Amino acid sequence: MREARRVVITGLGTINPIGNNIEEYFTNLENGVSGATGITLFDATNFKSRIACEVKNYDWSRYFDRKEARKHDRFCQFALIAATEAMEDANFDLDALDKERAGVIWSSGIGGLQSFHDEVMGWATGDGIPRFSPFLVPHLITDIAAGHISIKYGLMGPNYSVTSACASSNHAMIDALNLIRWGKADVIVTGGSEAPITIPAVGGFSSMHALSTRNDDPQHASRPFDADRDGFVIAEGAGALIFEEYEHAKARGAKIYCEIVGGGMSADAHHMTAPHPEGKGAMMSMREALKDADLELEDIDYLNTHGTSTPLGDIAELMAIQGLFGDHAYKMNISSTKSMTGHLLGATAATEALACIMAIQRGVVPPTINVEKLDPQIDEKLNLTIGTAQKREVRCAMSNTFGFGGHNSTVIFRKI
């Protein structure tokens, strides 16, 4: 049997609520900056939840001309911006790159929801004549971001999207890892993007009682592990990573951030939206990732939790971590960067993968902010990296993301 090929990360890109590029994002992660504000993208006056983590100072004209911008829903704009930064960071000679061996595996949980809403409402409030835009379907479908990234760079290898709610971009990364391992590609642009701060998404999540209603104090609303947490803060943005076969990267003298060594997946098979109360699926996902990476429990130094700031989810995940890691759970740093970024749904795993890479590269674990009173159900001996970033060598970092439908996913990055 042919030995699996190693996969490394050679480019990074992002646009998200606390950073419009990688350097800004990493700086604000280290400094514990909250990206939450009142919603400005629509009039949320009559909504139960009126807060979100929006991308700050976003001006599409800095990235696209008017004709180009019209082709893309906001989620696709974010995808192209993050992917462009990552491709530039990877510094390929595009003339020399074998584009038949380079692909794109992208993710989004919802896709072009704003475009769909605008077109349907335009018809519903009009004269009844269906004047839908020819861009509606391309704006709406989740796979279009992968298509546009491939078109921009001429990448002709594997090209598709992954949609599994909030686990989407971890699943995309696991697919990218395996396709390169199996020799199906040498380079894959992967990650995810989301633009869900819309009337239907905020309305729908609010009606499920999933969103925080701390409307008078948005910056402290995302508070994973806190006794008074009341739901997640919806967010938008994108994260992009360039996965590359190790020897391919070495041969061209690429800068290598770290190695991705494993991925695990499972299903709770329990409930449409609630996690398994004992975290059985989450534990299985982490265990499978460790097995895939050929690592021991003790090899993990930092664990970036799904940690959404929901009453059930945070407890179930920490139970799973302690159930799997045992005594080593007390020796790891654990944190939830959603306390700063909010929850980017299908893009959240990509931005959290970037946080893990920061921890490995800089030897700094990003904090969990806004924990004022630890939930009494949580073991206070766990190091949840509360309040401020902590310095430590991070050899291996694990990242969990879970999604509605019981989807669980875990990836592991290793220092190289």
Order of alpha helices (4+ residues) and beta strands (2+ residues): beta-alpha-beta-beta-alpha-alpha-beta-alpha-alpha-alpha-beta-alpha-beta-alpha-beta-alpha-beta-alpha-beta-alpha-beta-alpha-alpha-beta-beta-beta-beta
